[in-house]
Amino acid sequence: MLSSTARQFVDDRWDHDIVARLSDYIRIPAKSPAFDPGWAAHGHLERVARDALAWVRTQPVRALQAEIVALDGRTPCLFFDAPSTRDGVAGAGQSGDQTVLFYGHLDKQPEMTGWRAGLGPWQPVIQDGRLYGRGAADDGYAVYAALTSIAALDTCGVPRPRCVGLIETCEESGSFDLPAYLDCLAARFGQVGLLIGLDSGCGDYERLWVTTSLRGLVGGVLSVDILREGVHSGNASGIVPSSFRILRLLLDRIDDSRTGRLRDPVFQSPVPPDRLEQALTAGAVLGDRIWQQFAWVRQGDGPDGPDGEHARPVTTDPVEAILNRTWRSTLSVIGAAGLPPLQEGGNVLRPGTALKLSVRLPPTVDAHRAAQRMKLLLEADPPYGARVRFDPDSAGSGWNAPPTAPWLQEALERASLDAFGLQPVWMGEGGAIPFISMLGERFPRSQFVITGVLGPQSNAHGPNEFLPIDYAKKLTGAIAQVVADAPFGRSAAVVCTTASNSLVSSRASTTRRSGCSTAASSLAVRAIRCGASNSTKPSLRAAACCNSRRLACTRDGRNPSRHTEVACSPAADSAAVRPLAPGIGITR
């Protein structure tokens, strides 16, 4: 059980520090690169990463190291490393080098319309214990909650395993930069025994919710052209088919518009028995709240009027609703081109129409295979010989959690009971977090705790997004308890040796050294020298780059008092070392 002192530490951090930090974060339009092609020039992603880094470095975590890692031409990541405080103690029979890996992201969805009066995407507002504004809940809070959970243990003297963190800035665009960073930082993660992802949802704000699966996603643009130019509809309709009607015919190949069920078996997957059992439990807990959480319109005169019946969901059965949003495929139209604004719509048969499509896939369906099948179905035998193209722009497979280890199930139950007074609930989520499936493939023996603060009405990606402050506090404490219960031992500092150099990762505490050689590592390890504020000797941090299979340790000893920056370029064999202002220390 987390001590009252640790719980008070978490509450104070949120009340007197984190809420203010997140308010500043909300004000920055750090949109993901898919929504801001000029992200590099605008500098918003780098700014939120730097702001988070500055805060991380002030946290009372023993021997904490943190830096921004930015590969050339890619969005930046924040990486932190908190060495184990279990000195000399191997974790309950577990391998001593197992680590806890935290994940989150700092990039945001675009503004979206429909914010209530007094609210806005870049305007932080606190109402009824909720912090409104874009990105705080999805997923700006993650790095602050992660470090606070670690700091709560360290300040209270609770031993814990080594914890590392990767906070990216490309998640809302499909994490297309992430594989390069996983390669670049692989040697620094250690052997991940537990992955904690704080970018998921919760069924309510009354207990700990653990995500057991995530749906996959295929996105793309379907375009139909029938004419070279627009023509008078009175003259051409009945002879020239409408491009929109052709689109309707094509979409009918993908799903049944009456039921929403996708037709092709490639898009389907059976629900595993354990996930069905979890859906039954979650359905019993949530009941009608699973569909009542959405802002249904009414049939009365006004959009918010009390008169008339509200619109109806696809199903009111809680279990079916949960399975529909977690283990069944759906097709949505999320954008359009070629349609003029209403006030500009004339009696013209337009030459073409394009729709942006989004298909959510069951967790175990291969997204790339589904994308290929979708392209074949849409482009084959085009109606009326029209020019039809489907251009997939994203394809990410989902994720199905491995069986939960007994120690983790017990830890989660203790944490939920301690923080909320109720047992946790396991349930799948309908969204996608590409990082989770990537890590699942790289660390198949790892355990997972995927959770988050996105509960009823929190409305991530839409207007009026909010973070529930009290729930976030309790979740932070629960995560601290899980980390304390992880049965992993101490970690070792990395020593990389060449014929002429040795590189030691400096720690404030005594560390054990392990060899790193070309035979054991496929990574080129580069040294980053940065001046220590309280020592005449500079510290060295190991930066692993994925650009070479031979070991290369590079150091700049000419001016050890200056910070240096190492450029990690996948295409290059050497690091370009550039001076930085003291205190920055960014790896590029």
Steps between C-alpha positions, in 0.01 A plus 500: 500500500628846408575701812299807591819703456539378142133568423535850642809554287303407187207726592727794577691457175177509302347790694805726515697409190361265235168676437688825435747321272218340302324835473812641335515193278138547385584852378754365249348379167735202480306322228625169371690515169206359302307815593792743487732436204714794614549358849879528488496869407223581746692338786196412712589131537854583600373758748267261685778239507746756642247619757442143615874434509563807718237379746623140498851607593373669819329189638627333820584171330827334590771525229241602241626567148286661230551639152330579173592261220431625147605307192557711191172597335289327763280624781679515838465257790563546870692215663560458873679239709455451873740228624377236739497585870509130592877496536634150546156340489383284209127516455329189626676261269468733203788605279681789660507712184123510439358849473168682514441698181260796510338628181313819415483769233493879481362565150135599462200464277384813312258756645162360389186713506214494751670612823257633757490871576797593719702194392751453222777266387787729606324654799547316832189519719426319825133425567362253752837331549559461127786662308365586155719551193661304221748229590520502879320166526622372161780474595691792648450391860682168446859616553400699808306209652778253422777703669275590792426133566875424500582805713234403756679169555847656518406775742337246730789253480302227323736280291409467133643354180668698226251719314551645154263713298437582135273797428447550127350783293359309202233274649196683363649456152539124538845501667676474164822631658491256788665191344817701437509605866439146620803394297703796618423454869468121516822451696394757756163347581654192655288188520148641535304295751206738537367760258276770648309697236299799626317583176188290533151530644289418801140386515422727793688708758435267791769230462813397314435389143751277323499487120526146365483568127512778243346505156705540186447770241504542123457850361506639151340718234245362254462721194257474209522707178242476223546825302783732409290802604174581675181525287145633542299240692185571299683413183707206623317324784349173385781467249805567715504298826566699815850443640343490847263218398798308367666545838189359668517193278867452585448537874229233483778260402664558838213510748128441529357850544199364690702324772849647470651151479799468268437236237838343423641232735843671481359771727362257759642305792334280764483634855724293730319337796694699763417830330134402487508425871660838570236673287229330706658631820552851363147506361360413842701787655414763238147408399332766288779745575696344215271676251350776711840673523460645150326830418201368305282749315126517561222513245361829633539842339833601656824301506502506881127517558332264747217406264489176305685173527877495474680324218563131560827303513572200280425282804394563858638166619809595706695186413426527128592868511836418661571226245398730212752765604783263590486183287292583193593697189335827404518741204479876551521793257712764673563753221390606152626699202329620185184608684448879506370677812121503522472865405708439188328184381361562149306276267814339367603140457848512650783322319603298805478439874749364754440358847746434779423161648586348836456130568542370855612138507482223762822477704629184331435598135803576283454867407728490194314203357171679571627813320595297194161329498320831538686646201414196288130511595464871431696524175384182324240536221424872558134595443439674166870473423574791735854570613515355852799505734547400860825626649566355847681751719520296820484137603569391854412165652334482837618331816376225727666485842683185606366312803543705816764360736371412848726758666366775275137406549550510876686831476223658293233380739690641798562829322137547399369410844752733664437796268129461425357249745374281213635207300651580158319414179664361184356615166610556141512845343387604154790730420850422379837559664760387245780504757338222702488252213856594402625432853295184521694367201838615635446383858271196473562401863413841640194563713276797422304755699316714247270751663406867492264780596281512189163417652137600444458839326877566505470520120855453378544619138173696521384826655487550877780253573581489870724331754330386825745631760395289798502180295844586361632537857365160601628338184848641564499348849377167364781491244754573776369198690529275194858614437590430864352150469685414178731207586800628307848560637772756448634615162855528385683794355614443143870486423598519134860427415712539190871448453573859603201625696261401776163656561331476837147616562545715808252467785471680831480166677737203481427291192601160372672483163426259220694459177374634170679369193452474126410136542219581743366822353386604155495865597758770464529670837586867506607703802335826593720708725323751718640713777392407851380796705650377825814327380817589313471174308251474217247219500446274204170372372476214255296579190429196289460551129372250250722598211783250524569142596850570625564651842614860484556709813562864415596763754584867483771569757610837371253704699343283769326792668270551204195292426506316171238364270530177305320467168360152448444454130376161377692545178831615651781313674634792701352742750513872446572662834356850539532730803190581700419757760584373850217298651329396178669175393279391211583198287410550136 
